[in-house]
């Protein structure tokens, strides 16, 4: 039965890829054939390297800051709940901007949109690294998050448009390896930079990547690639979505730090804005009076049950992934008393294992069904988080390396499997919107996960009678961290059950939305 499902998944994958490529190819532009003729067969890899380098810079900027949060907290005299906004503000901005990618590509084209996001990412790094005001540092992080959000769906468009079905898995694996290596190297190099030069140095790390990617973008990224139409931006939808996201995250913070009334008002505002956003998107999808406005989120996507369940999995995955990525460096430094440099070195083997796993799974998915791999990945991630409870203040750090390694292998099984399982079966005209929405759900889950981890950690540390501001760790502080790890492990188990629902019935490709 497994072999039959694998054969069916492979056949379905190739048929869907051909169908999408035919639709996207119909709107090629003048300079794409010229670039292909100039650089020949290697052009597709040069184009992939161009977008991969910029994505690596954006991913590195999102993860490198985690090892510096304790130093930033100490420098500005902040509590952990405020210092973690250095990470969550990036996630918030990335979440809001991600839905604008289809419109930007349709309005300005790939080259101009991509180059503009790189300049914004570079500017955010300069502002964050040079400022001595915490809120200006936050503004720099927000700028970087806006750039990263627009950039996230672009590689999927390149792979679908340029690579054939025989090379799509290989291209996805190579791209994933490069991006994940940036994730792995970010905390390691960041820890060394913080140890040697202070927390400001981590903001400057993305600058050489941005400059190199800008040079490559001018040479290899075509003006237009996906053939998207350039309607008007859905400003009302963007405003409602931003208010819903900001209200939710601030409401979660106020649940712990502020009054119940303030928290209730913010969460109520978030719920109302979310309902209004969904109603407006539904109206745009049905009304002919607003045909000139491009909806941020086509609700027709959710008529596909597999895509709808995939978005649930993506949200839970984002919570676990970004929550653990935020929590692990803080745990190592504030609970185990390790230096920023040692923290980076401990995280490095897991990051390398994650990159290698993604590269292998990218090829494996052409022959095997995706849902068992995703479910196994969530099981491994849950086990790695639960095993953190076995560590103590005097435990050998080799065990910590092993548990992190186990979790990163799990993540490597999840990401490509989840992406394929979510987008497979979508109508070709909805594919780019689907990629954008799927990434949105993952990053939105990440923003919630980072905030939730910071809030629950403060709450449990206080409940155990300790404070993260104390210079010396304690068994009580370790217990508080362990409770947050168990929360993340429970989310992984829930996601594992949801991932199994991504199994498709044995039938021919459904190209209806």
ABEGO torsion letter per residue (X at the ends): XAAAAAAAAAAAAAAAAAAAAAAAAAABBAAAAAAAAAAEAAAAAAAAAAAAAAAAAAAAAAAAAAAAAAAAAAAAGBBAAAAAAAAAAAAAAAAAAAAAAAAAAAAAEAAAAAAAAAAAAAAAAAAAAABABAAAAAAAAAAAAAAAAAAAAAAAAAAAAABBAAAAAAAAAAAAAAAAAAAAAAAAAAAAAAAAAEAAAAAAAAAAAAAAAAAAAAAABBABAAGBBBBBBBAAAAAAAAAAAAAAAAAAAAAAABBAAAAAAAAAAAAAAAAAAAAAAAAAAABAAAAABBBABBAAAAABAAAAAAAAAAAAAAAAAAAAAAAAAAAAAAAAGBBAAAAAAAAAAAAAAAAAAAAAAAAAAAABBAAAAAAAAAAAAAAAAAAAAABBAABBAAAAAAAAAAAAAAAAAAAAAAAAAAABGBBAAAAAAAAAAAAAAAAAAAAAAAAAAAAAAAAAAAAAGBBAABABBBAAAAAAAAAAAAAAAAAAAAAAAAAAAABBBBBBBBABX
